[in-house]
Amino acid sequence: MSDKARILFDALDLDHDGTLTRMEVMRALREKGPTLAAQGVIPFWGIGDVDASAALFDAADQNGDRVLTFEEFATWADRRFGW
């Protein structure tokens, strides 16, 4: 798993509990997405509106439990962003 996935996960984990919820991802991408893209943490095409953020979460939530662990997120992010 890539270092970029860890950096992005930590940036999205607003409450620092080691997991991501759908609302947390949507809020974090809305608030931090442009800055993360400018820093090279996420591609510019990886940020979007609320629907795109929700779709990102749904695609990463492989087991459908509505919570992303780092491992689940990193597997998806590494594949999706080509890290």
mmCIF file of the N, C-alpha and C atoms, coordinates in Angstrom:
data_MODEL
# 
_entry.id   MODEL 
# 
loop_
_atom_site.group_PDB 
_atom_site.id 
_atom_site.type_symbol 
_atom_site.label_atom_id 
_atom_site.label_alt_id 
_atom_site.label_comp_id 
_atom_site.label_asym_id 
_atom_site.label_entity_id 
_atom_site.label_seq_id 
_atom_site.pdbx_PDB_ins_code 
_atom_site.Cartn_x 
_atom_site.Cartn_y 
_atom_site.Cartn_z 
_atom_site.occupancy 
_atom_site.B_iso_or_equiv 
_atom_site.pdbx_formal_charge 
_atom_site.auth_seq_id 
_atom_site.auth_comp_id 
_atom_site.auth_asym_id 
_atom_site.auth_atom_id 
_atom_site.pdbx_PDB_model_num 
ATOM 1   N N  . MET A 1 1  ? 0.838   -1.168 0.000   1.00 0.00 ? 1  MET A N  1 
ATOM 2   C CA . MET A 1 1  ? 0.000   0.000  0.000   1.00 0.00 ? 1  MET A CA 1 
ATOM 3   C C  . MET A 1 1  ? 0.890   1.240  0.000   1.00 0.00 ? 1  MET A C  1 
ATOM 4   N N  . SER A 1 2  ? 0.452   2.239  -0.726  1.00 0.00 ? 2  SER A N  1 
ATOM 5   C CA . SER A 1 2  ? 1.313   3.389  -0.949  1.00 0.00 ? 2  SER A CA 1 
ATOM 6   C C  . SER A 1 2  ? 1.291   4.396  0.198   1.00 0.00 ? 2  SER A C  1 
ATOM 7   N N  . ASP A 1 3  ? 2.350   5.182  0.250   1.00 0.00 ? 3  ASP A N  1 
ATOM 8   C CA . ASP A 1 3  ? 2.416   6.279  1.217   1.00 0.00 ? 3  ASP A CA 1 
ATOM 9   C C  . ASP A 1 3  ? 1.365   7.333  0.896   1.00 0.00 ? 3  ASP A C  1 
ATOM 10  N N  . LYS A 1 4  ? 1.072   7.528  -0.398  1.00 0.00 ? 4  LYS A N  1 
ATOM 11  C CA . LYS A 1 4  ? 0.061   8.511  -0.788  1.00 0.00 ? 4  LYS A CA 1 
ATOM 12  C C  . LYS A 1 4  ? -1.310  8.111  -0.258  1.00 0.00 ? 4  LYS A C  1 
ATOM 13  N N  . ALA A 1 5  ? -1.614  6.831  -0.275  1.00 0.00 ? 5  ALA A N  1 
ATOM 14  C CA . ALA A 1 5  ? -2.898  6.375  0.263   1.00 0.00 ? 5  ALA A CA 1 
ATOM 15  C C  . ALA A 1 5  ? -2.981  6.687  1.753   1.00 0.00 ? 5  ALA A C  1 
ATOM 16  N N  . ARG A 1 6  ? -1.893  6.507  2.473   1.00 0.00 ? 6  ARG A N  1 
ATOM 17  C CA . ARG A 1 6  ? -1.879  6.806  3.910   1.00 0.00 ? 6  ARG A CA 1 
ATOM 18  C C  . ARG A 1 6  ? -2.084  8.298  4.145   1.00 0.00 ? 6  ARG A C  1 
ATOM 19  N N  . ILE A 1 7  ? -1.393  9.133  3.385   1.00 0.00 ? 7  ILE A N  1 
ATOM 20  C CA . ILE A 1 7  ? -1.519  10.585 3.538   1.00 0.00 ? 7  ILE A CA 1 
ATOM 21  C C  . ILE A 1 7  ? -2.952  11.021 3.254   1.00 0.00 ? 7  ILE A C  1 
ATOM 22  N N  . LEU A 1 8  ? -3.533  10.489 2.182   1.00 0.00 ? 8  LEU A N  1 
ATOM 23  C CA . LEU A 1 8  ? -4.905  10.861 1.823   1.00 0.00 ? 8  LEU A CA 1 
ATOM 24  C C  . LEU A 1 8  ? -5.888  10.359 2.871   1.00 0.00 ? 8  LEU A C  1 
ATOM 25  N N  . PHE A 1 9  ? -5.743  9.127  3.305   1.00 0.00 ? 9  PHE A N  1 
ATOM 26  C CA . PHE A 1 9  ? -6.630  8.586  4.333   1.00 0.00 ? 9  PHE A CA 1 
ATOM 27  C C  . PHE A 1 9  ? -6.586  9.445  5.590   1.00 0.00 ? 9  PHE A C  1 
ATOM 28  N N  . ASP A 1 10 ? -5.391  9.778  6.042   1.00 0.00 ? 10 ASP A N  1 
ATOM 29  C CA . ASP A 1 10 ? -5.254  10.587 7.255   1.00 0.00 ? 10 ASP A CA 1 
ATOM 30  C C  . ASP A 1 10 ? -5.883  11.970 7.076   1.00 0.00 ? 10 ASP A C  1 
ATOM 31  N N  . ALA A 1 11 ? -5.776  12.543 5.883   1.00 0.00 ? 11 ALA A N  1 
ATOM 32  C CA . ALA A 1 11 ? -6.387  13.850 5.617   1.00 0.00 ? 11 ALA A CA 1 
ATOM 33  C C  . ALA A 1 11 ? -7.910  13.769 5.622   1.00 0.00 ? 11 ALA A C  1 
ATOM 34  N N  . LEU A 1 12 ? -8.453  12.649 5.179   1.00 0.00 ? 12 LEU A N  1 
ATOM 35  C CA . LEU A 1 12 ? -9.902  12.478 5.126   1.00 0.00 ? 12 LEU A CA 1 
ATOM 36  C C  . LEU A 1 12 ? -10.488 12.070 6.476   1.00 0.00 ? 12 LEU A C  1 
ATOM 37  N N  . ASP A 1 13 ? -9.679  11.511 7.344   1.00 0.00 ? 13 ASP A N  1 
ATOM 38  C CA . ASP A 1 13 ? -10.136 11.027 8.654   1.00 0.00 ? 13 ASP A CA 1 
ATOM 39  C C  . ASP A 1 13 ? -10.247 12.206 9.623   1.00 0.00 ? 13 ASP A C  1 
ATOM 40  N N  . LEU A 1 14 ? -11.317 12.964 9.466   1.00 0.00 ? 14 LEU A N  1 
ATOM 41  C CA . LEU A 1 14 ? -11.481 14.213 10.217  1.00 0.00 ? 14 LEU A CA 1 
ATOM 42  C C  . LEU A 1 14 ? -11.548 14.013 11.723  1.00 0.00 ? 14 LEU A C  1 
ATOM 43  N N  . ASP A 1 15 ? -12.124 12.904 12.172  1.00 0.00 ? 15 ASP A N  1 
ATOM 44  C CA . ASP A 1 15 ? -12.225 12.681 13.615  1.00 0.00 ? 15 ASP A CA 1 
ATOM 45  C C  . ASP A 1 15 ? -11.087 11.813 14.156  1.00 0.00 ? 15 ASP A C  1 
ATOM 46  N N  . HIS A 1 16 ? -10.162 11.436 13.290  1.00 0.00 ? 16 HIS A N  1 
ATOM 47  C CA . HIS A 1 16 ? -8.946  10.694 13.672  1.00 0.00 ? 16 HIS A CA 1 
ATOM 48  C C  . HIS A 1 16 ? -9.241  9.397  14.428  1.00 0.00 ? 16 HIS A C  1 
ATOM 49  N N  . ASP A 1 17 ? -10.304 8.701  14.004  1.00 0.00 ? 17 ASP A N  1 
ATOM 50  C CA . ASP A 1 17 ? -10.635 7.440  14.680  1.00 0.00 ? 17 ASP A CA 1 
ATOM 51  C C  . ASP A 1 17 ? -10.141 6.212  13.921  1.00 0.00 ? 17 ASP A C  1 
ATOM 52  N N  . GLY A 1 18 ? -9.445  6.416  12.803  1.00 0.00 ? 18 GLY A N  1 
ATOM 53  C CA . GLY A 1 18 ? -8.884  5.301  12.053  1.00 0.00 ? 18 GLY A CA 1 
ATOM 54  C C  . GLY A 1 18 ? -9.834  4.681  11.057  1.00 0.00 ? 18 GLY A C  1 
ATOM 55  N N  . THR A 1 19 ? -11.018 5.274  10.877  1.00 0.00 ? 19 THR A N  1 
ATOM 56  C CA . THR A 1 19 ? -11.971 4.811  9.867   1.00 0.00 ? 19 THR A CA 1 
ATOM 57  C C  . THR A 1 19 ? -12.569 6.029  9.177   1.00 0.00 ? 19 THR A C  1 
ATOM 58  N N  . LEU A 1 20 ? -13.168 5.781  8.019   1.00 0.00 ? 20 LEU A N  1 
ATOM 59  C CA . LEU A 1 20 ? -13.836 6.839  7.266   1.00 0.00 ? 20 LEU A CA 1 
ATOM 60  C C  . LEU A 1 20 ? -15.304 6.497  7.096   1.00 0.00 ? 20 LEU A C  1 
ATOM 61  N N  . THR A 1 21 ? -16.158 7.483  7.323   1.00 0.00 ? 21 THR A N  1 
ATOM 62  C CA . THR A 1 21 ? -17.577 7.338  7.016   1.00 0.00 ? 21 THR A CA 1 
ATOM 63  C C  . THR A 1 21 ? -17.868 8.104  5.737   1.00 0.00 ? 21 THR A C  1 
ATOM 64  N N  . ARG A 1 22 ? -19.018 7.849  5.158   1.00 0.00 ? 22 ARG A N  1 
ATOM 65  C CA . ARG A 1 22 ? -19.406 8.530  3.930   1.00 0.00 ? 22 ARG A CA 1 
ATOM 66  C C  . ARG A 1 22 ? -19.454 10.049 4.138   1.00 0.00 ? 22 ARG A C  1 
ATOM 67  N N  . MET A 1 23 ? -20.084 10.496 5.212   1.00 0.00 ? 23 MET A N  1 
ATOM 68  C CA . MET A 1 23 ? -20.189 11.930 5.480   1.00 0.00 ? 23 MET A CA 1 
ATOM 69  C C  . MET A 1 23 ? -18.815 12.555 5.710   1.00 0.00 ? 23 MET A C  1 
ATOM 70  N N  . GLU A 1 24 ? -17.941 11.821 6.363   1.00 0.00 ? 24 GLU A N  1 
ATOM 71  C CA . GLU A 1 24 ? -16.591 12.318 6.623   1.00 0.00 ? 24 GLU A CA 1 
ATOM 72  C C  . GLU A 1 24 ? -15.832 12.520 5.309   1.00 0.00 ? 24 GLU A C  1 
ATOM 73  N N  . VAL A 1 25 ? -15.934 11.557 4.403   1.00 0.00 ? 25 VAL A N  1 
ATOM 74  C CA . VAL A 1 25 ? -15.265 11.664 3.107   1.00 0.00 ? 25 VAL A CA 1 
ATOM 75  C C  . VAL A 1 25 ? -15.831 12.830 2.314   1.00 0.00 ? 25 VAL A C  1 
ATOM 76  N N  . MET A 1 26 ? -17.150 12.957 2.269   1.00 0.00 ? 26 MET A N  1 
ATOM 77  C CA . MET A 1 26 ? -17.762 14.040 1.504   1.00 0.00 ? 26 MET A CA 1 
ATOM 78  C C  . MET A 1 26 ? -17.354 15.399 2.072   1.00 0.00 ? 26 MET A C  1 
ATOM 79  N N  . ARG A 1 27 ? -17.378 15.533 3.382   1.00 0.00 ? 27 ARG A N  1 
ATOM 80  C CA . ARG A 1 27 ? -17.007 16.805 4.006   1.00 0.00 ? 27 ARG A CA 1 
ATOM 81  C C  . ARG A 1 27 ? -15.525 17.111 3.795   1.00 0.00 ? 27 ARG A C  1 
ATOM 82  N N  . ALA A 1 28 ? -14.676 16.117 3.996   1.00 0.00 ? 28 ALA A N  1 
ATOM 83  C CA . ALA A 1 28 ? -13.238 16.335 3.865   1.00 0.00 ? 28 ALA A CA 1 
ATOM 84  C C  . ALA A 1 28 ? -12.858 16.696 2.434   1.00 0.00 ? 28 ALA A C  1 
ATOM 85  N N  . LEU A 1 29 ? -13.456 16.033 1.455   1.00 0.00 ? 29 LEU A N  1 
ATOM 86  C CA . LEU A 1 29 ? -13.130 16.367 0.066   1.00 0.00 ? 29 LEU A CA 1 
ATOM 87  C C  . LEU A 1 29 ? -13.628 17.756 -0.297  1.00 0.00 ? 29 LEU A C  1 
ATOM 88  N N  . ARG A 1 30 ? -14.775 18.142 0.235   1.00 0.00 ? 30 ARG A N  1 
ATOM 89  C CA . ARG A 1 30 ? -15.300 19.483 -0.030  1.00 0.00 ? 30 ARG A CA 1 
ATOM 90  C C  . ARG A 1 30 ? -14.381 20.543 0.592   1.00 0.00 ? 30 ARG A C  1 
ATOM 91  N N  . GLU A 1 31 ? -13.959 20.299 1.824   1.00 0.00 ? 31 GLU A N  1 
ATOM 92  C CA . GLU A 1 31 ? -13.157 21.281 2.539   1.00 0.00 ? 31 GLU A CA 1 
ATOM 93  C C  . GLU A 1 31 ? -11.673 21.261 2.173   1.00 0.00 ? 31 GLU A C  1 
ATOM 94  N N  . LYS A 1 32 ? -11.141 20.068 1.956   1.00 0.00 ? 32 LYS A N  1 
ATOM 95  C CA . LYS A 1 32 ? -9.697  19.922 1.761   1.00 0.00 ? 32 LYS A CA 1 
ATOM 96  C C  . LYS A 1 32 ? -9.292  19.503 0.353   1.00 0.00 ? 32 LYS A C  1 
ATOM 97  N N  . GLY A 1 33 ? -10.249 19.092 -0.468  1.00 0.00 ? 33 GLY A N  1 
ATOM 98  C CA . GLY A 1 33 ? -9.930  18.542 -1.784  1.00 0.00 ? 33 GLY A CA 1 
ATOM 99  C C  . GLY A 1 33 ? -9.027  19.398 -2.642  1.00 0.00 ? 33 GLY A C  1 
ATOM 100 N N  . PRO A 1 34 ? -9.357  20.677 -2.852  1.00 0.00 ? 34 PRO A N  1 
ATOM 101 C CA . PRO A 1 34 ? -8.488  21.512 -3.687  1.00 0.00 ? 34 PRO A CA 1 
ATOM 102 C C  . PRO A 1 34 ? -7.064  21.640 -3.143  1.00 0.00 ? 34 PRO A C  1 
ATOM 103 N N  . THR A 1 35 ? -6.932  21.756 -1.834  1.00 0.00 ? 35 THR A N  1 
ATOM 104 C CA . THR A 1 35 ? -5.604  21.852 -1.232  1.00 0.00 ? 35 THR A CA 1 
ATOM 105 C C  . THR A 1 35 ? -4.844  20.542 -1.396  1.00 0.00 ? 35 THR A C  1 
ATOM 106 N N  . LEU A 1 36 ? -5.529  19.418 -1.176  1.00 0.00 ? 36 LEU A N  1 
ATOM 107 C CA . LEU A 1 36 ? -4.888  18.109 -1.349  1.00 0.00 ? 36 LEU A CA 1 
ATOM 108 C C  . LEU A 1 36 ? -4.446  17.908 -2.791  1.00 0.00 ? 36 LEU A C  1 
ATOM 109 N N  . ALA A 1 37 ? -5.263  18.353 -3.732  1.00 0.00 ? 37 ALA A N  1 
ATOM 110 C CA . ALA A 1 37 ? -4.901  18.234 -5.147  1.00 0.00 ? 37 ALA A CA 1 
ATOM 111 C C  . ALA A 1 37 ? -3.702  19.124 -5.462  1.00 0.00 ? 37 ALA A C  1 
ATOM 112 N N  . ALA A 1 38 ? -3.687  20.343 -4.942  1.00 0.00 ? 38 ALA A N  1 
ATOM 113 C CA . ALA A 1 38 ? -2.567  21.253 -5.178  1.00 0.00 ? 38 ALA A CA 1 
ATOM 114 C C  . ALA A 1 38 ? -1.270  20.709 -4.593  1.00 0.00 ? 38 ALA A C  1 
ATOM 115 N N  . GLN A 1 39 ? -1.378  19.951 -3.507  1.00 0.00 ? 39 GLN A N  1 
ATOM 116 C CA . GLN A 1 39 ? -0.203  19.349 -2.868  1.00 0.00 ? 39 GLN A CA 1 
ATOM 117 C C  . GLN A 1 39 ? 0.214   18.044 -3.539  1.00 0.00 ? 39 GLN A C  1 
ATOM 118 N N  . GLY A 1 40 ? -0.578  17.567 -4.505  1.00 0.00 ? 40 GLY A N  1 
ATOM 119 C CA . GLY A 1 40 ? -0.263  16.323 -5.195  1.00 0.00 ? 40 GLY A CA 1 
ATOM 120 C C  . GLY A 1 40 ? -0.687  15.079 -4.450  1.00 0.00 ? 40 GLY A C  1 
ATOM 121 N N  . VAL A 1 41 ? -1.506  15.233 -3.402  1.00 0.00 ? 41 VAL A N  1 
ATOM 122 C CA . VAL A 1 41 ? -1.958  14.087 -2.617  1.00 0.00 ? 41 VAL A CA 1 
ATOM 123 C C  . VAL A 1 41 ? -3.049  13.330 -3.352  1.00 0.00 ? 41 VAL A C  1 
ATOM 124 N N  . ILE A 1 42 ? -3.863  14.041 -4.108  1.00 0.00 ? 42 ILE A N  1 
ATOM 125 C CA . ILE A 1 42 ? -4.937  13.436 -4.881  1.00 0.00 ? 42 ILE A CA 1 
ATOM 126 C C  . ILE A 1 42 ? -4.948  14.123 -6.248  1.00 0.00 ? 42 ILE A C  1 
ATOM 127 N N  . PRO A 1 43 ? -5.207  13.387 -7.315  1.00 0.00 ? 43 PRO A N  1 
ATOM 128 C CA . PRO A 1 43 ? -5.292  14.040 -8.622  1.00 0.00 ? 43 PRO A CA 1 
ATOM 129 C C  . PRO A 1 43 ? -6.468  15.024 -8.658  1.00 0.00 ? 43 PRO A C  1 
ATOM 130 N N  . PHE A 1 44 ? -6.314  16.106 -9.427  1.00 0.00 ? 44 PHE A N  1 
ATOM 131 C CA . PHE A 1 44 ? -7.395  17.080 -9.535  1.00 0.00 ? 44 PHE A CA 1 
ATOM 132 C C  . PHE A 1 44 ? -8.689  16.427 -10.007 1.00 0.00 ? 44 PHE A C  1 
ATOM 133 N N  . TRP A 1 45 ? -8.583  15.432 -10.887 1.00 0.00 ? 45 TRP A N  1 
ATOM 134 C CA . TRP A 1 45 ? -9.796  14.771 -11.373 1.00 0.00 ? 45 TRP A CA 1 
ATOM 135 C C  . TRP A 1 45 ? -10.429 13.896 -10.296 1.00 0.00 ? 45 TRP A C  1 
ATOM 136 N N  . GLY A 1 46 ? -9.733  13.693 -9.188  1.00 0.00 ? 46 GLY A N  1 
ATOM 137 C CA . GLY A 1 46 ? -10.261 12.862 -8.113  1.00 0.00 ? 46 GLY A CA 1 
ATOM 138 C C  . GLY A 1 46 ? -11.173 13.588 -7.150  1.00 0.00 ? 46 GLY A C  1 
ATOM 139 N N  . ILE A 1 47 ? -11.283 14.916 -7.317  1.00 0.00 ? 47 ILE A N  1 
ATOM 140 C CA . ILE A 1 47 ? -12.199 15.662 -6.459  1.00 0.00 ? 47 ILE A CA 1 
ATOM 141 C C  . ILE A 1 47 ? -13.381 16.111 -7.306  1.00 0.00 ? 47 ILE A C  1 
ATOM 142 N N  . GLY A 1 48 ? -14.511 16.207 -6.678  1.00 0.00 ? 48 GLY A N  1 
ATOM 143 C CA . GLY A 1 48 ? -15.706 16.600 -7.421  1.00 0.00 ? 48 GLY A CA 1 
ATOM 144 C C  . GLY A 1 48 ? -16.773 17.087 -6.476  1.00 0.00 ? 48 GLY A C  1 
ATOM 145 N N  . ASP A 1 49 ? -17.993 17.013 -6.943  1.00 0.00 ? 49 ASP A N  1 
ATOM 146 C CA . ASP A 1 49 ? -19.113 17.464 -6.120  1.00 0.00 ? 49 ASP A CA 1 
ATOM 147 C C  . ASP A 1 49 ? -19.509 16.394 -5.108  1.00 0.00 ? 49 ASP A C  1 
ATOM 148 N N  . VAL A 1 50 ? -20.574 16.647 -4.392  1.00 0.00 ? 50 VAL A N  1 
ATOM 149 C CA . VAL A 1 50 ? -21.035 15.727 -3.347  1.00 0.00 ? 50 VAL A CA 1 
ATOM 150 C C  . VAL A 1 50 ? -21.345 14.357 -3.921  1.00 0.00 ? 50 VAL A C  1 
ATOM 151 N N  . ASP A 1 51 ? -21.974 14.308 -5.087  1.00 0.00 ? 51 ASP A N  1 
ATOM 152 C CA . ASP A 1 51 ? -22.301 13.018 -5.699  1.00 0.00 ? 51 ASP A CA 1 
ATOM 153 C C  . ASP A 1 51 ? -21.044 12.232 -6.048  1.00 0.00 ? 51 ASP A C  1 
ATOM 154 N N  . ALA A 1 52 ? -20.026 12.925 -6.552  1.00 0.00 ? 52 ALA A N  1 
ATOM 155 C CA . ALA A 1 52 ? -18.767 12.252 -6.889  1.00 0.00 ? 52 ALA A CA 1 
ATOM 156 C C  . ALA A 1 52 ? -18.076 11.731 -5.635  1.00 0.00 ? 52 ALA A C  1 
ATOM 157 N N  . SER A 1 53 ? -18.129 12.506 -4.564  1.00 0.00 ? 53 SER A N  1 
ATOM 158 C CA . SER A 1 53 ? -17.525 12.067 -3.307  1.00 0.00 ? 53 SER A CA 1 
ATOM 159 C C  . SER A 1 53 ? -18.246 10.853 -2.742  1.00 0.00 ? 53 SER A C  1 
ATOM 160 N N  . ALA A 1 54 ? -19.572 10.859 -2.824  1.00 0.00 ? 54 ALA A N  1 
ATOM 161 C CA . ALA A 1 54 ? -20.355 9.714  -2.358  1.00 0.00 ? 54 ALA A CA 1 
ATOM 162 C C  . ALA A 1 54 ? -20.048 8.485  -3.199  1.00 0.00 ? 54 ALA A C  1 
ATOM 163 N N  . ALA A 1 55 ? -19.913 8.672  -4.507  1.00 0.00 ? 55 ALA A N  1 
ATOM 164 C CA . ALA A 1 55 ? -19.587 7.557  -5.396  1.00 0.00 ? 55 ALA A CA 1 
ATOM 165 C C  . ALA A 1 55 ? -18.201 7.007  -5.087  1.00 0.00 ? 55 ALA A C  1 
ATOM 166 N N  . LEU A 1 56 ? -17.262 7.887  -4.763  1.00 0.00 ? 56 LEU A N  1 
ATOM 167 C CA . LEU A 1 56 ? -15.921 7.451  -4.381  1.00 0.00 ? 56 LEU A CA 1 
ATOM 168 C C  . LEU A 1 56 ? -16.004 6.548  -3.162  1.00 0.00 ? 56 LEU A C  1 
ATOM 169 N N  . PHE A 1 57 ? -16.755 6.989  -2.160  1.00 0.00 ? 57 PHE A N  1 
ATOM 170 C CA . PHE A 1 57 ? -16.907 6.190  -0.948  1.00 0.00 ? 57 PHE A CA 1 
ATOM 171 C C  . PHE A 1 57 ? -17.537 4.841  -1.259  1.00 0.00 ? 57 PHE A C  1 
ATOM 172 N N  . ASP A 1 58 ? -18.618 4.846  -2.023  1.00 0.00 ? 58 ASP A N  1 
ATOM 173 C CA . ASP A 1 58 ? -19.325 3.603  -2.339  1.00 0.00 ? 58 ASP A CA 1 
ATOM 174 C C  . ASP A 1 58 ? -18.435 2.622  -3.093  1.00 0.00 ? 58 ASP A C  1 
ATOM 175 N N  . ALA A 1 59 ? -17.612 3.134  -3.991  1.00 0.00 ? 59 ALA A N  1 
ATOM 176 C CA . ALA A 1 59 ? -16.713 2.262  -4.751  1.00 0.00 ? 59 ALA A CA 1 
ATOM 177 C C  . ALA A 1 59 ? -15.658 1.636  -3.841  1.00 0.00 ? 59 ALA A C  1 
ATOM 178 N N  . ALA A 1 60 ? -15.208 2.376  -2.858  1.00 0.00 ? 60 ALA A N  1 
ATOM 179 C CA . ALA A 1 60 ? -14.174 1.867  -1.959  1.00 0.00 ? 60 ALA A CA 1 
ATOM 180 C C  . ALA A 1 60 ? -14.727 0.921  -0.896  1.00 0.00 ? 60 ALA A C  1 
ATOM 181 N N  . ASP A 1 61 ? -16.003 1.056  -0.574  1.00 0.00 ? 61 ASP A N  1 
ATOM 182 C CA . ASP A 1 61 ? -16.628 0.249  0.488   1.00 0.00 ? 61 ASP A CA 1 
ATOM 183 C C  . ASP A 1 61 ? -16.988 -1.137 -0.052  1.00 0.00 ? 61 ASP A C  1 
ATOM 184 N N  . GLN A 1 62 ? -15.977 -1.949 -0.203  1.00 0.00 ? 62 GLN A N  1 
ATOM 185 C CA . GLN A 1 62 ? -16.141 -3.269 -0.826  1.00 0.00 ? 62 GLN A CA 1 
ATOM 186 C C  . GLN A 1 62 ? -17.056 -4.203 -0.045  1.00 0.00 ? 62 GLN A C  1 
ATOM 187 N N  . ASN A 1 63 ? -17.045 -4.143 1.260   1.00 0.00 ? 63 ASN A N  1 
ATOM 188 C CA . ASN A 1 63 ? -17.857 -5.068 2.044   1.00 0.00 ? 63 ASN A CA 1 
ATOM 189 C C  . ASN A 1 63 ? -19.223 -4.489 2.416   1.00 0.00 ? 63 ASN A C  1 
ATOM 190 N N  . GLY A 1 64 ? -19.481 -3.231 2.029   1.00 0.00 ? 64 GLY A N  1 
ATOM 191 C CA . GLY A 1 64 ? -20.789 -2.642 2.230   1.00 0.00 ? 64 GLY A CA 1 
ATOM 192 C C  . GLY A 1 64 ? -21.159 -2.322 3.665   1.00 0.00 ? 64 GLY A C  1 
ATOM 193 N N  . ASP A 1 65 ? -20.161 -2.210 4.548   1.00 0.00 ? 65 ASP A N  1 
ATOM 194 C CA . ASP A 1 65 ? -20.480 -1.935 5.954   1.00 0.00 ? 65 ASP A CA 1 
ATOM 195 C C  . ASP A 1 65 ? -20.581 -0.441 6.269   1.00 0.00 ? 65 ASP A C  1 
ATOM 196 N N  . ARG A 1 66 ? -20.416 0.390  5.262   1.00 0.00 ? 66 ARG A N  1 
ATOM 197 C CA . ARG A 1 66 ? -20.561 1.851  5.358   1.00 0.00 ? 66 ARG A CA 1 
ATOM 198 C C  . ARG A 1 66 ? -19.462 2.508  6.184   1.00 0.00 ? 66 ARG A C  1 
ATOM 199 N N  . VAL A 1 67 ? -18.346 1.805  6.345   1.00 0.00 ? 67 VAL A N  1 
ATOM 200 C CA . VAL A 1 67 ? -17.166 2.322  7.030   1.00 0.00 ? 67 VAL A CA 1 
ATOM 201 C C  . VAL A 1 67 ? -15.949 1.830  6.265   1.00 0.00 ? 67 VAL A C  1 
ATOM 202 N N  . LEU A 1 68 ? -14.980 2.716  6.053   1.00 0.00 ? 68 LEU A N  1 
ATOM 203 C CA . LEU A 1 68 ? -13.750 2.317  5.377   1.00 0.00 ? 68 LEU A CA 1 
ATOM 204 C C  . LEU A 1 68 ? -12.608 2.234  6.372   1.00 0.00 ? 68 LEU A C  1 
ATOM 205 N N  . THR A 1 69 ? -11.941 1.104  6.383   1.00 0.00 ? 69 THR A N  1 
ATOM 206 C CA . THR A 1 69 ? -10.689 0.978  7.122   1.00 0.00 ? 69 THR A CA 1 
ATOM 207 C C  . THR A 1 69 ? -9.572  1.453  6.205   1.00 0.00 ? 69 THR A C  1 
ATOM 208 N N  . PHE A 1 70 ? -8.390  1.637  6.760   1.00 0.00 ? 70 PHE A N  1 
ATOM 209 C CA . PHE A 1 70 ? -7.277  2.054  5.910   1.00 0.00 ? 70 PHE A CA 1 
ATOM 210 C C  . PHE A 1 70 ? -6.994  1.013  4.838   1.00 0.00 ? 70 PHE A C  1 
ATOM 211 N N  . GLU A 1 71 ? -7.006  -0.248 5.193   1.00 0.00 ? 71 GLU A N  1 
ATOM 212 C CA . GLU A 1 71 ? -6.696  -1.302 4.227   1.00 0.00 ? 71 GLU A CA 1 
ATOM 213 C C  . GLU A 1 71 ? -7.691  -1.294 3.062   1.00 0.00 ? 71 GLU A C  1 
ATOM 214 N N  . GLU A 1 72 ? -8.948  -1.179 3.375   1.00 0.00 ? 72 GLU A N  1 
ATOM 215 C CA . GLU A 1 72 ? -9.990  -1.144 2.353   1.00 0.00 ? 72 GLU A CA 1 
ATOM 216 C C  . GLU A 1 72 ? -9.813  0.086  1.461   1.00 0.00 ? 72 GLU A C  1 
ATOM 217 N N  . PHE A 1 73 ? -9.572  1.233  2.073   1.00 0.00 ? 73 PHE A N  1 
ATOM 218 C CA . PHE A 1 73 ? -9.382  2.474  1.330   1.00 0.00 ? 73 PHE A CA 1 
ATOM 219 C C  . PHE A 1 73 ? -8.134  2.404  0.461   1.00 0.00 ? 73 PHE A C  1 
ATOM 220 N N  . ALA A 1 74 ? -7.020  1.939  1.027   1.00 0.00 ? 74 ALA A N  1 
ATOM 221 C CA . ALA A 1 74 ? -5.750  1.917  0.308   1.00 0.00 ? 74 ALA A CA 1 
ATOM 222 C C  . ALA A 1 74 ? -5.808  0.983  -0.894  1.00 0.00 ? 74 ALA A C  1 
ATOM 223 N N  . THR A 1 75 ? -6.456  -0.149 -0.750  1.00 0.00 ? 75 THR A N  1 
ATOM 224 C CA . THR A 1 75 ? -6.594  -1.069 -1.880  1.00 0.00 ? 75 THR A CA 1 
ATOM 225 C C  . THR A 1 75 ? -7.306  -0.386 -3.035  1.00 0.00 ? 75 THR A C  1 
ATOM 226 N N  . TRP A 1 76 ? -8.381  0.315  -2.718  1.00 0.00 ? 76 TRP A N  1 
ATOM 227 C CA . TRP A 1 76 ? -9.137  1.034  -3.741  1.00 0.00 ? 76 TRP A CA 1 
ATOM 228 C C  . TRP A 1 76 ? -8.330  2.198  -4.309  1.00 0.00 ? 76 TRP A C  1 
ATOM 229 N N  . ALA A 1 77 ? -7.756  3.041  -3.442  1.00 0.00 ? 77 ALA A N  1 
ATOM 230 C CA . ALA A 1 77 ? -7.038  4.245  -3.881  1.00 0.00 ? 77 ALA A CA 1 
ATOM 231 C C  . ALA A 1 77 ? -5.824  3.896  -4.731  1.00 0.00 ? 77 ALA A C  1 
ATOM 232 N N  . ASP A 1 78 ? -5.058  2.900  -4.335  1.00 0.00 ? 78 ASP A N  1 
ATOM 233 C CA . ASP A 1 78 ? -3.890  2.496  -5.109  1.00 0.00 ? 78 ASP A CA 1 
ATOM 234 C C  . ASP A 1 78 ? -4.286  2.075  -6.516  1.00 0.00 ? 78 ASP A C  1 
ATOM 235 N N  . ARG A 1 79 ? -5.372  1.342  -6.612  1.00 0.00 ? 79 ARG A N  1 
ATOM 236 C CA . ARG A 1 79 ? -5.853  0.886  -7.924  1.00 0.00 ? 79 ARG A CA 1 
ATOM 237 C C  . ARG A 1 79 ? -6.459  2.052  -8.718  1.00 0.00 ? 79 ARG A C  1 
ATOM 238 N N  . ARG A 1 80 ? -7.281  2.850  -8.089  1.00 0.00 ? 80 ARG A N  1 
ATOM 239 C CA . ARG A 1 80 ? -7.988  3.931  -8.777  1.00 0.00 ? 80 ARG A CA 1 
ATOM 240 C C  . ARG A 1 80 ? -7.076  5.041  -9.260  1.00 0.00 ? 80 ARG A C  1 
ATOM 241 N N  . PHE A 1 81 ? -6.108  5.420  -8.420  1.00 0.00 ? 81 PHE A N  1 
ATOM 242 C CA . PHE A 1 81 ? -5.227  6.520  -8.760  1.00 0.00 ? 81 PHE A CA 1 
ATOM 243 C C  . PHE A 1 81 ? -3.884  6.062  -9.348  1.00 0.00 ? 81 PHE A C  1 
ATOM 244 N N  . GLY A 1 82 ? -3.691  4.766  -9.471  1.00 0.00 ? 82 GLY A N  1 
ATOM 245 C CA . GLY A 1 82 ? -2.486  4.245  -10.089 1.00 0.00 ? 82 GLY A CA 1 
ATOM 246 C C  . GLY A 1 82 ? -1.224  4.446  -9.257  1.00 0.00 ? 82 GLY A C  1 
ATOM 247 N N  . TRP A 1 83 ? -1.381  4.387  -7.940  1.00 0.00 ? 83 TRP A N  1 
ATOM 248 C CA . TRP A 1 83 ? -0.221  4.572  -7.085  1.00 0.00 ? 83 TRP A CA 1 
ATOM 249 C C  . TRP A 1 83 ? 0.450   3.279  -6.955  1.00 0.00 ? 83 TRP A C  1 
# 
